[in-house]
Amino acid sequence: MLPARAGDVIPYVVQVAKRGRPRRAPFRFPARCPACGGPTERTAGEAYWRCLGSRCPAQLSRVSDSVKVGRVHGAIR
């Protein structure tokens, strides 16, 4: 990668050097959630994968964090 200064913090990628890069198989997302073992799914048109496990500890902690933020901002009483 050849970066160039484009502002204060965010660099601009001028060029990607593909020569000398080791050949690897493309990354495959896991079919099972690493936190709970439940199935994973990617909805068409979206960029991310989700665990479909209803008792997944990773999903439950995200919901808990969202509730805490809502309480802080007064959206949830």
Buried (B, 14 or more C-beta within 10 A) or exposed (E): EEEEEEEEEEEEEEEEEEEEEEEEEEEEEEEEBEBBEBEBEEEEEEEEBBBEBEEBEEBBEEEEEEEEEEEEEEEEE
